[in-house]
Amino acid sequence: MPLTMAKEGETVTIQRITGKDEVRQHLSELGFVVNTQVTVISEMAGNLILKVKDSRVALDKAMANRIMI
């Protein structure tokens, strides 16, 4: 299921990242790689603030839908 389905406060593991090579490369540079733990800090209108490897990252709904958990 996509990352947008995760609830606030939930910690999930990334299983797969979809999309074009440029999109996957950009997400991996932000720390979103397979088998990484991600915690949902907050959600507003589908946009997420996430904790990844000791840093907080904001993703819009379209990008978050490309990350499968």
mmCIF file of the N, C-alpha and C atoms, coordinates in Angstrom:
data_MODEL
# 
_entry.id   MODEL 
# 
loop_
_atom_site.group_PDB 
_atom_site.id 
_atom_site.type_symbol 
_atom_site.label_atom_id 
_atom_site.label_alt_id 
_atom_site.label_comp_id 
_atom_site.label_asym_id 
_atom_site.label_entity_id 
_atom_site.label_seq_id 
_atom_site.pdbx_PDB_ins_code 
_atom_site.Cartn_x 
_atom_site.Cartn_y 
_atom_site.Cartn_z 
_atom_site.occupancy 
_atom_site.B_iso_or_equiv 
_atom_site.pdbx_formal_charge 
_atom_site.auth_seq_id 
_atom_site.auth_comp_id 
_atom_site.auth_asym_id 
_atom_site.auth_atom_id 
_atom_site.pdbx_PDB_model_num 
ATOM 1   N N  . MET A 1 1  ? 0.844  -1.183 0.000   1.00 0.00 ? 1  MET A N  1 
ATOM 2   C CA . MET A 1 1  ? 0.000  0.000  0.000   1.00 0.00 ? 1  MET A CA 1 
ATOM 3   C C  . MET A 1 1  ? 0.892  1.250  0.000   1.00 0.00 ? 1  MET A C  1 
ATOM 4   N N  . PRO A 1 2  ? 0.391  2.360  -0.491  1.00 0.00 ? 2  PRO A N  1 
ATOM 5   C CA . PRO A 1 2  ? 1.212  3.578  -0.540  1.00 0.00 ? 2  PRO A CA 1 
ATOM 6   C C  . PRO A 1 2  ? 1.401  4.199  0.843   1.00 0.00 ? 2  PRO A C  1 
ATOM 7   N N  . LEU A 1 3  ? 2.451  4.985  0.968   1.00 0.00 ? 3  LEU A N  1 
ATOM 8   C CA . LEU A 1 3  ? 2.793  5.629  2.230   1.00 0.00 ? 3  LEU A CA 1 
ATOM 9   C C  . LEU A 1 3  ? 1.679  6.549  2.728   1.00 0.00 ? 3  LEU A C  1 
ATOM 10  N N  . THR A 1 4  ? 0.875  7.075  1.830   1.00 0.00 ? 4  THR A N  1 
ATOM 11  C CA . THR A 1 4  ? -0.220 7.969  2.231   1.00 0.00 ? 4  THR A CA 1 
ATOM 12  C C  . THR A 1 4  ? -1.263 7.254  3.092   1.00 0.00 ? 4  THR A C  1 
ATOM 13  N N  . MET A 1 5  ? -1.264 5.926  3.097   1.00 0.00 ? 5  MET A N  1 
ATOM 14  C CA . MET A 1 5  ? -2.220 5.159  3.897   1.00 0.00 ? 5  MET A CA 1 
ATOM 15  C C  . MET A 1 5  ? -1.765 5.001  5.353   1.00 0.00 ? 5  MET A C  1 
ATOM 16  N N  . ALA A 1 6  ? -0.517 5.330  5.662   1.00 0.00 ? 6  ALA A N  1 
ATOM 17  C CA . ALA A 1 6  ? -0.008 5.201  7.033   1.00 0.00 ? 6  ALA A CA 1 
ATOM 18  C C  . ALA A 1 6  ? -0.636 6.274  7.924   1.00 0.00 ? 6  ALA A C  1 
ATOM 19  N N  . LYS A 1 7  ? -0.866 5.918  9.166   1.00 0.00 ? 7  LYS A N  1 
ATOM 20  C CA . LYS A 1 7  ? -1.476 6.835  10.133  1.00 0.00 ? 7  LYS A CA 1 
ATOM 21  C C  . LYS A 1 7  ? -0.405 7.680  10.818  1.00 0.00 ? 7  LYS A C  1 
ATOM 22  N N  . GLU A 1 8  ? -0.826 8.806  11.391  1.00 0.00 ? 8  GLU A N  1 
ATOM 23  C CA . GLU A 1 8  ? 0.080  9.663  12.156  1.00 0.00 ? 8  GLU A CA 1 
ATOM 24  C C  . GLU A 1 8  ? 0.668  8.893  13.322  1.00 0.00 ? 8  GLU A C  1 
ATOM 25  N N  . GLY A 1 9  ? 1.975  9.025  13.518  1.00 0.00 ? 9  GLY A N  1 
ATOM 26  C CA . GLY A 1 9  ? 2.656  8.338  14.607  1.00 0.00 ? 9  GLY A CA 1 
ATOM 27  C C  . GLY A 1 9  ? 3.089  6.927  14.278  1.00 0.00 ? 9  GLY A C  1 
ATOM 28  N N  . GLU A 1 10 ? 2.685  6.403  13.152  1.00 0.00 ? 10 GLU A N  1 
ATOM 29  C CA . GLU A 1 10 ? 3.004  5.034  12.760  1.00 0.00 ? 10 GLU A CA 1 
ATOM 30  C C  . GLU A 1 10 ? 4.399  4.966  12.129  1.00 0.00 ? 10 GLU A C  1 
ATOM 31  N N  . THR A 1 11 ? 5.143  3.908  12.474  1.00 0.00 ? 11 THR A N  1 
ATOM 32  C CA . THR A 1 11 ? 6.452  3.661  11.858  1.00 0.00 ? 11 THR A CA 1 
ATOM 33  C C  . THR A 1 11 ? 6.303  2.484  10.907  1.00 0.00 ? 11 THR A C  1 
ATOM 34  N N  . VAL A 1 12 ? 6.719  2.703  9.659   1.00 0.00 ? 12 VAL A N  1 
ATOM 35  C CA . VAL A 1 12 ? 6.571  1.682  8.624   1.00 0.00 ? 12 VAL A CA 1 
ATOM 36  C C  . VAL A 1 12 ? 7.913  1.467  7.921   1.00 0.00 ? 12 VAL A C  1 
ATOM 37  N N  . THR A 1 13 ? 8.012  0.370  7.164   1.00 0.00 ? 13 THR A N  1 
ATOM 38  C CA . THR A 1 13 ? 9.225  0.048  6.415   1.00 0.00 ? 13 THR A CA 1 
ATOM 39  C C  . THR A 1 13 ? 8.925  0.160  4.926   1.00 0.00 ? 13 THR A C  1 
ATOM 40  N N  . ILE A 1 14 ? 9.806  0.819  4.200   1.00 0.00 ? 14 ILE A N  1 
ATOM 41  C CA . ILE A 1 14 ? 9.635  0.984  2.748   1.00 0.00 ? 14 ILE A CA 1 
ATOM 42  C C  . ILE A 1 14 ? 9.908  -0.349 2.068   1.00 0.00 ? 14 ILE A C  1 
ATOM 43  N N  . GLN A 1 15 ? 8.965  -0.800 1.233   1.00 0.00 ? 15 GLN A N  1 
ATOM 44  C CA . GLN A 1 15 ? 9.106  -2.057 0.508   1.00 0.00 ? 15 GLN A CA 1 
ATOM 45  C C  . GLN A 1 15 ? 9.537  -1.848 -0.942  1.00 0.00 ? 15 GLN A C  1 
ATOM 46  N N  . ARG A 1 16 ? 9.036  -0.736 -1.541  1.00 0.00 ? 16 ARG A N  1 
ATOM 47  C CA . ARG A 1 16 ? 9.284  -0.520 -2.971  1.00 0.00 ? 16 ARG A CA 1 
ATOM 48  C C  . ARG A 1 16 ? 9.050  0.948  -3.281  1.00 0.00 ? 16 ARG A C  1 
ATOM 49  N N  . ILE A 1 17 ? 9.777  1.471  -4.271  1.00 0.00 ? 17 ILE A N  1 
ATOM 50  C CA . ILE A 1 17 ? 9.577  2.840  -4.730  1.00 0.00 ? 17 ILE A CA 1 
ATOM 51  C C  . ILE A 1 17 ? 9.309  2.797  -6.222  1.00 0.00 ? 17 ILE A C  1 
ATOM 52  N N  . THR A 1 18 ? 8.186  3.382  -6.636  1.00 0.00 ? 18 THR A N  1 
ATOM 53  C CA . THR A 1 18 ? 7.795  3.354  -8.042  1.00 0.00 ? 18 THR A CA 1 
ATOM 54  C C  . THR A 1 18 ? 8.059  4.708  -8.682  1.00 0.00 ? 18 THR A C  1 
ATOM 55  N N  . GLY A 1 19 ? 7.913  4.765  -9.994  1.00 0.00 ? 19 GLY A N  1 
ATOM 56  C CA . GLY A 1 19 ? 8.087  6.025  -10.707 1.00 0.00 ? 19 GLY A CA 1 
ATOM 57  C C  . GLY A 1 19 ? 9.284  5.981  -11.636 1.00 0.00 ? 19 GLY A C  1 
ATOM 58  N N  . LYS A 1 20 ? 9.543  7.110  -12.288 1.00 0.00 ? 20 LYS A N  1 
ATOM 59  C CA . LYS A 1 20 ? 10.662 7.222  -13.215 1.00 0.00 ? 20 LYS A CA 1 
ATOM 60  C C  . LYS A 1 20 ? 11.987 7.203  -12.456 1.00 0.00 ? 20 LYS A C  1 
ATOM 61  N N  . ASP A 1 21 ? 13.063 6.946  -13.169 1.00 0.00 ? 21 ASP A N  1 
ATOM 62  C CA . ASP A 1 21 ? 14.387 6.880  -12.552 1.00 0.00 ? 21 ASP A CA 1 
ATOM 63  C C  . ASP A 1 21 ? 14.752 8.166  -11.824 1.00 0.00 ? 21 ASP A C  1 
ATOM 64  N N  . GLU A 1 22 ? 14.403 9.327  -12.407 1.00 0.00 ? 22 GLU A N  1 
ATOM 65  C CA . GLU A 1 22 ? 14.744 10.602 -11.777 1.00 0.00 ? 22 GLU A CA 1 
ATOM 66  C C  . GLU A 1 22 ? 14.025 10.749 -10.435 1.00 0.00 ? 22 GLU A C  1 
ATOM 67  N N  . VAL A 1 23 ? 12.770 10.322 -10.395 1.00 0.00 ? 23 VAL A N  1 
ATOM 68  C CA . VAL A 1 23 ? 11.978 10.423 -9.160  1.00 0.00 ? 23 VAL A CA 1 
ATOM 69  C C  . VAL A 1 23 ? 12.563 9.498  -8.099  1.00 0.00 ? 23 VAL A C  1 
ATOM 70  N N  . ARG A 1 24 ? 12.870 8.268  -8.466  1.00 0.00 ? 24 ARG A N  1 
ATOM 71  C CA . ARG A 1 24 ? 13.440 7.314  -7.511  1.00 0.00 ? 24 ARG A CA 1 
ATOM 72  C C  . ARG A 1 24 ? 14.793 7.793  -7.003  1.00 0.00 ? 24 ARG A C  1 
ATOM 73  N N  . GLN A 1 25 ? 15.597 8.380  -7.888  1.00 0.00 ? 25 GLN A N  1 
ATOM 74  C CA . GLN A 1 25 ? 16.900 8.913  -7.491  1.00 0.00 ? 25 GLN A CA 1 
ATOM 75  C C  . GLN A 1 25 ? 16.730 10.062 -6.488  1.00 0.00 ? 25 GLN A C  1 
ATOM 76  N N  . HIS A 1 26 ? 15.789 10.957 -6.771  1.00 0.00 ? 26 HIS A N  1 
ATOM 77  C CA . HIS A 1 26 ? 15.530 12.091 -5.876  1.00 0.00 ? 26 HIS A CA 1 
ATOM 78  C C  . HIS A 1 26 ? 15.094 11.601 -4.494  1.00 0.00 ? 26 HIS A C  1 
ATOM 79  N N  . LEU A 1 27 ? 14.194 10.633 -4.459  1.00 0.00 ? 27 LEU A N  1 
ATOM 80  C CA . LEU A 1 27 ? 13.720 10.102 -3.178  1.00 0.00 ? 27 LEU A CA 1 
ATOM 81  C C  . LEU A 1 27 ? 14.848 9.404  -2.415  1.00 0.00 ? 27 LEU A C  1 
ATOM 82  N N  . SER A 1 28 ? 15.720 8.691  -3.128  1.00 0.00 ? 28 SER A N  1 
ATOM 83  C CA . SER A 1 28 ? 16.827 8.019  -2.440  1.00 0.00 ? 28 SER A CA 1 
ATOM 84  C C  . SER A 1 28 ? 17.814 9.033  -1.870  1.00 0.00 ? 28 SER A C  1 
ATOM 85  N N  . GLU A 1 29 ? 17.992 10.164 -2.548  1.00 0.00 ? 29 GLU A N  1 
ATOM 86  C CA . GLU A 1 29 ? 18.863 11.220 -2.019  1.00 0.00 ? 29 GLU A CA 1 
ATOM 87  C C  . GLU A 1 29 ? 18.289 11.831 -0.740  1.00 0.00 ? 29 GLU A C  1 
ATOM 88  N N  . LEU A 1 30 ? 16.965 11.807 -0.613  1.00 0.00 ? 30 LEU A N  1 
ATOM 89  C CA . LEU A 1 30 ? 16.313 12.308 0.603   1.00 0.00 ? 30 LEU A CA 1 
ATOM 90  C C  . LEU A 1 30 ? 16.320 11.269 1.734   1.00 0.00 ? 30 LEU A C  1 
ATOM 91  N N  . GLY A 1 31 ? 16.747 10.038 1.422   1.00 0.00 ? 31 GLY A N  1 
ATOM 92  C CA . GLY A 1 31 ? 16.815 8.990  2.444   1.00 0.00 ? 31 GLY A CA 1 
ATOM 93  C C  . GLY A 1 31 ? 15.762 7.918  2.307   1.00 0.00 ? 31 GLY A C  1 
ATOM 94  N N  . PHE A 1 32 ? 14.920 8.010  1.288   1.00 0.00 ? 32 PHE A N  1 
ATOM 95  C CA . PHE A 1 32 ? 13.868 7.020  1.082   1.00 0.00 ? 32 PHE A CA 1 
ATOM 96  C C  . PHE A 1 32 ? 14.397 5.875  0.224   1.00 0.00 ? 32 PHE A C  1 
ATOM 97  N N  . VAL A 1 33 ? 14.911 4.839  0.883   1.00 0.00 ? 33 VAL A N  1 
ATOM 98  C CA . VAL A 1 33 ? 15.411 3.651  0.195   1.00 0.00 ? 33 VAL A CA 1 
ATOM 99  C C  . VAL A 1 33 ? 14.710 2.424  0.765   1.00 0.00 ? 33 VAL A C  1 
ATOM 100 N N  . VAL A 1 34 ? 14.710 1.340  0.013   1.00 0.00 ? 34 VAL A N  1 
ATOM 101 C CA . VAL A 1 34 ? 14.029 0.104  0.414   1.00 0.00 ? 34 VAL A CA 1 
ATOM 102 C C  . VAL A 1 34 ? 14.601 -0.398 1.742   1.00 0.00 ? 34 VAL A C  1 
ATOM 103 N N  . ASN A 1 35 ? 13.728 -0.908 2.589   1.00 0.00 ? 35 ASN A N  1 
ATOM 104 C CA . ASN A 1 35 ? 14.027 -1.451 3.919   1.00 0.00 ? 35 ASN A CA 1 
ATOM 105 C C  . ASN A 1 35 ? 14.398 -0.389 4.947   1.00 0.00 ? 35 ASN A C  1 
ATOM 106 N N  . THR A 1 36 ? 14.084 0.873  4.666   1.00 0.00 ? 36 THR A N  1 
ATOM 107 C CA . THR A 1 36 ? 14.316 1.951  5.622   1.00 0.00 ? 36 THR A CA 1 
ATOM 108 C C  . THR A 1 36 ? 13.048 2.190  6.427   1.00 0.00 ? 36 THR A C  1 
ATOM 109 N N  . GLN A 1 37 ? 13.208 2.465  7.727   1.00 0.00 ? 37 GLN A N  1 
ATOM 110 C CA . GLN A 1 37 ? 12.070 2.768  8.598   1.00 0.00 ? 37 GLN A CA 1 
ATOM 111 C C  . GLN A 1 37 ? 11.719 4.249  8.461   1.00 0.00 ? 37 GLN A C  1 
ATOM 112 N N  . VAL A 1 38 ? 10.423 4.527  8.319   1.00 0.00 ? 38 VAL A N  1 
ATOM 113 C CA . VAL A 1 38 ? 9.916  5.890  8.183   1.00 0.00 ? 38 VAL A CA 1 
ATOM 114 C C  . VAL A 1 38 ? 8.791  6.075  9.194   1.00 0.00 ? 38 VAL A C  1 
ATOM 115 N N  . THR A 1 39 ? 8.804  7.199  9.905   1.00 0.00 ? 39 THR A N  1 
ATOM 116 C CA . THR A 1 39 ? 7.745  7.507  10.865  1.00 0.00 ? 39 THR A CA 1 
ATOM 117 C C  . THR A 1 39 ? 6.948  8.700  10.364  1.00 0.00 ? 39 THR A C  1 
ATOM 118 N N  . VAL A 1 40 ? 5.619  8.576  10.371  1.00 0.00 ? 40 VAL A N  1 
ATOM 119 C CA . VAL A 1 40 ? 4.745  9.669  9.959   1.00 0.00 ? 40 VAL A CA 1 
ATOM 120 C C  . VAL A 1 40 ? 4.591  10.616 11.141  1.00 0.00 ? 40 VAL A C  1 
ATOM 121 N N  . ILE A 1 41 ? 5.104  11.843 10.998  1.00 0.00 ? 41 ILE A N  1 
ATOM 122 C CA . ILE A 1 41 ? 5.006  12.842 12.065  1.00 0.00 ? 41 ILE A CA 1 
ATOM 123 C C  . ILE A 1 41 ? 3.629  13.501 12.015  1.00 0.00 ? 41 ILE A C  1 
ATOM 124 N N  . SER A 1 42 ? 3.238  13.987 10.829  1.00 0.00 ? 42 SER A N  1 
ATOM 125 C CA . SER A 1 42 ? 1.911  14.580 10.682  1.00 0.00 ? 42 SER A CA 1 
ATOM 126 C C  . SER A 1 42 ? 1.456  14.481 9.235   1.00 0.00 ? 42 SER A C  1 
ATOM 127 N N  . GLU A 1 43 ? 0.135  14.648 9.057   1.00 0.00 ? 43 GLU A N  1 
ATOM 128 C CA . GLU A 1 43 ? -0.487 14.549 7.731   1.00 0.00 ? 43 GLU A CA 1 
ATOM 129 C C  . GLU A 1 43 ? -1.515 15.655 7.615   1.00 0.00 ? 43 GLU A C  1 
ATOM 130 N N  . MET A 1 44 ? -1.478 16.360 6.474   1.00 0.00 ? 44 MET A N  1 
ATOM 131 C CA . MET A 1 44 ? -2.453 17.408 6.230   1.00 0.00 ? 44 MET A CA 1 
ATOM 132 C C  . MET A 1 44 ? -2.830 17.389 4.750   1.00 0.00 ? 44 MET A C  1 
ATOM 133 N N  . ALA A 1 45 ? -4.073 17.068 4.458   1.00 0.00 ? 45 ALA A N  1 
ATOM 134 C CA . ALA A 1 45 ? -4.596 17.019 3.084   1.00 0.00 ? 45 ALA A CA 1 
ATOM 135 C C  . ALA A 1 45 ? -3.777 16.083 2.194   1.00 0.00 ? 45 ALA A C  1 
ATOM 136 N N  . GLY A 1 46 ? -3.289 14.984 2.757   1.00 0.00 ? 46 GLY A N  1 
ATOM 137 C CA . GLY A 1 46 ? -2.521 14.018 1.980   1.00 0.00 ? 46 GLY A CA 1 
ATOM 138 C C  . GLY A 1 46 ? -1.037 14.292 1.956   1.00 0.00 ? 46 GLY A C  1 
ATOM 139 N N  . ASN A 1 47 ? -0.627 15.508 2.305   1.00 0.00 ? 47 ASN A N  1 
ATOM 140 C CA . ASN A 1 47 ? 0.795  15.835 2.372   1.00 0.00 ? 47 ASN A CA 1 
ATOM 141 C C  . ASN A 1 47 ? 1.346  15.369 3.715   1.00 0.00 ? 47 ASN A C  1 
ATOM 142 N N  . LEU A 1 48 ? 2.565  14.832 3.701   1.00 0.00 ? 48 LEU A N  1 
ATOM 143 C CA . LEU A 1 48 ? 3.110  14.206 4.897   1.00 0.00 ? 48 LEU A CA 1 
ATOM 144 C C  . LEU A 1 48 ? 4.392  14.877 5.376   1.00 0.00 ? 48 LEU A C  1 
ATOM 145 N N  . ILE A 1 49 ? 4.589  14.903 6.679   1.00 0.00 ? 49 ILE A N  1 
ATOM 146 C CA . ILE A 1 49 ? 5.880  15.229 7.274   1.00 0.00 ? 49 ILE A CA 1 
ATOM 147 C C  . ILE A 1 49 ? 6.371  13.931 7.898   1.00 0.00 ? 49 ILE A C  1 
ATOM 148 N N  . LEU A 1 50 ? 7.567  13.505 7.487   1.00 0.00 ? 50 LEU A N  1 
ATOM 149 C CA . LEU A 1 50 ? 8.084  12.197 7.859   1.00 0.00 ? 50 LEU A CA 1 
ATOM 150 C C  . LEU A 1 50 ? 9.424  12.309 8.550   1.00 0.00 ? 50 LEU A C  1 
ATOM 151 N N  . LYS A 1 51 ? 9.703  11.352 9.424   1.00 0.00 ? 51 LYS A N  1 
ATOM 152 C CA . LYS A 1 51 ? 11.024 11.247 10.030  1.00 0.00 ? 51 LYS A CA 1 
ATOM 153 C C  . LYS A 1 51 ? 11.751 10.104 9.335   1.00 0.00 ? 51 LYS A C  1 
ATOM 154 N N  . VAL A 1 52 ? 12.879 10.449 8.708   1.00 0.00 ? 52 VAL A N  1 
ATOM 155 C CA . VAL A 1 52 ? 13.687 9.460  8.000   1.00 0.00 ? 52 VAL A CA 1 
ATOM 156 C C  . VAL A 1 52 ? 15.134 9.647  8.429   1.00 0.00 ? 52 VAL A C  1 
ATOM 157 N N  . LYS A 1 53 ? 15.730 8.625  9.017   1.00 0.00 ? 53 LYS A N  1 
ATOM 158 C CA . LYS A 1 53 ? 17.140 8.675  9.416   1.00 0.00 ? 53 LYS A CA 1 
ATOM 159 C C  . LYS A 1 53 ? 17.484 9.951  10.183  1.00 0.00 ? 53 LYS A C  1 
ATOM 160 N N  . ASP A 1 54 ? 16.811 10.220 11.265  1.00 0.00 ? 54 ASP A N  1 
ATOM 161 C CA . ASP A 1 54 ? 17.075 11.369 12.150  1.00 0.00 ? 54 ASP A CA 1 
ATOM 162 C C  . ASP A 1 54 ? 16.853 12.734 11.510  1.00 0.00 ? 54 ASP A C  1 
ATOM 163 N N  . SER A 1 55 ? 16.111 12.811 10.430  1.00 0.00 ? 55 SER A N  1 
ATOM 164 C CA . SER A 1 55 ? 15.767 14.116 9.857   1.00 0.00 ? 55 SER A CA 1 
ATOM 165 C C  . SER A 1 55 ? 14.300 14.106 9.451   1.00 0.00 ? 55 SER A C  1 
ATOM 166 N N  . ARG A 1 56 ? 13.726 15.310 9.374   1.00 0.00 ? 56 ARG A N  1 
ATOM 167 C CA . ARG A 1 56 ? 12.322 15.439 8.977   1.00 0.00 ? 56 ARG A CA 1 
ATOM 168 C C  . ARG A 1 56 ? 12.252 15.892 7.533   1.00 0.00 ? 56 ARG A C  1 
ATOM 169 N N  . VAL A 1 57 ? 11.364 15.251 6.775   1.00 0.00 ? 57 VAL A N  1 
ATOM 170 C CA . VAL A 1 57 ? 11.199 15.555 5.357   1.00 0.00 ? 57 VAL A CA 1 
ATOM 171 C C  . VAL A 1 57 ? 9.711  15.715 5.076   1.00 0.00 ? 57 VAL A C  1 
ATOM 172 N N  . ALA A 1 58 ? 9.351  16.732 4.292   1.00 0.00 ? 58 ALA A N  1 
ATOM 173 C CA . ALA A 1 58 ? 7.966  16.928 3.879   1.00 0.00 ? 58 ALA A CA 1 
ATOM 174 C C  . ALA A 1 58 ? 7.808  16.409 2.451   1.00 0.00 ? 58 ALA A C  1 
ATOM 175 N N  . LEU A 1 59 ? 6.752  15.636 2.226   1.00 0.00 ? 59 LEU A N  1 
ATOM 176 C CA . LEU A 1 59 ? 6.458  15.111 0.891   1.00 0.00 ? 59 LEU A CA 1 
ATOM 177 C C  . LEU A 1 59 ? 5.023  15.454 0.527   1.00 0.00 ? 59 LEU A C  1 
ATOM 178 N N  . ASP A 1 60 ? 4.810  15.809 -0.735  1.00 0.00 ? 60 ASP A N  1 
ATOM 179 C CA . ASP A 1 60 ? 3.441  16.026 -1.180  1.00 0.00 ? 60 ASP A CA 1 
ATOM 180 C C  . ASP A 1 60 ? 2.784  14.669 -1.451  1.00 0.00 ? 60 ASP A C  1 
ATOM 181 N N  . LYS A 1 61 ? 1.493  14.695 -1.646  1.00 0.00 ? 61 LYS A N  1 
ATOM 182 C CA . LYS A 1 61 ? 0.718  13.466 -1.801  1.00 0.00 ? 61 LYS A CA 1 
ATOM 183 C C  . LYS A 1 61 ? 1.186  12.637 -3.002  1.00 0.00 ? 61 LYS A C  1 
ATOM 184 N N  . ALA A 1 62 ? 1.519  13.305 -4.124  1.00 0.00 ? 62 ALA A N  1 
ATOM 185 C CA . ALA A 1 62 ? 1.936  12.587 -5.334  1.00 0.00 ? 62 ALA A CA 1 
ATOM 186 C C  . ALA A 1 62 ? 3.228  11.799 -5.093  1.00 0.00 ? 62 ALA A C  1 
ATOM 187 N N  . MET A 1 63 ? 4.187  12.418 -4.412  1.00 0.00 ? 63 MET A N  1 
ATOM 188 C CA . MET A 1 63 ? 5.456  11.729 -4.129  1.00 0.00 ? 63 MET A CA 1 
ATOM 189 C C  . MET A 1 63 ? 5.248  10.604 -3.121  1.00 0.00 ? 63 MET A C  1 
ATOM 190 N N  . ALA A 1 64 ? 4.450  10.863 -2.098  1.00 0.00 ? 64 ALA A N  1 
ATOM 191 C CA . ALA A 1 64 ? 4.198  9.859  -1.070  1.00 0.00 ? 64 ALA A CA 1 
ATOM 192 C C  . ALA A 1 64 ? 3.499  8.628  -1.642  1.00 0.00 ? 64 ALA A C  1 
ATOM 193 N N  . ASN A 1 65 ? 2.668  8.820  -2.668  1.00 0.00 ? 65 ASN A N  1 
ATOM 194 C CA . ASN A 1 65 ? 1.971  7.694  -3.304  1.00 0.00 ? 65 ASN A CA 1 
ATOM 195 C C  . ASN A 1 65 ? 2.929  6.792  -4.067  1.00 0.00 ? 65 ASN A C  1 
ATOM 196 N N  . ARG A 1 66 ? 4.130  7.252  -4.371  1.00 0.00 ? 66 ARG A N  1 
ATOM 197 C CA . ARG A 1 66 ? 5.105  6.430  -5.093  1.00 0.00 ? 66 ARG A CA 1 
ATOM 198 C C  . ARG A 1 66 ? 5.896  5.523  -4.161  1.00 0.00 ? 66 ARG A C  1 
ATOM 199 N N  . ILE A 1 67 ? 5.785  5.762  -2.870  1.00 0.00 ? 67 ILE A N  1 
ATOM 200 C CA . ILE A 1 67 ? 6.516  4.953  -1.879  1.00 0.00 ? 67 ILE A CA 1 
ATOM 201 C C  . ILE A 1 67 ? 5.564  3.900  -1.327  1.00 0.00 ? 67 ILE A C  1 
ATOM 202 N N  . MET A 1 68 ? 5.911  2.633  -1.544  1.00 0.00 ? 68 MET A N  1 
ATOM 203 C CA . MET A 1 68 ? 5.065  1.530  -1.090  1.00 0.00 ? 68 MET A CA 1 
ATOM 204 C C  . MET A 1 68 ? 5.604  0.945  0.216   1.00 0.00 ? 68 MET A C  1 
ATOM 205 N N  . ILE A 1 69 ? 4.669  0.697  1.148   1.00 0.00 ? 69 ILE A N  1 
ATOM 206 C CA . ILE A 1 69 ? 5.049  0.153  2.453   1.00 0.00 ? 69 ILE A CA 1 
ATOM 207 C C  . ILE A 1 69 ? 4.450  -1.228 2.643   1.00 0.00 ? 69 ILE A C  1 
# 
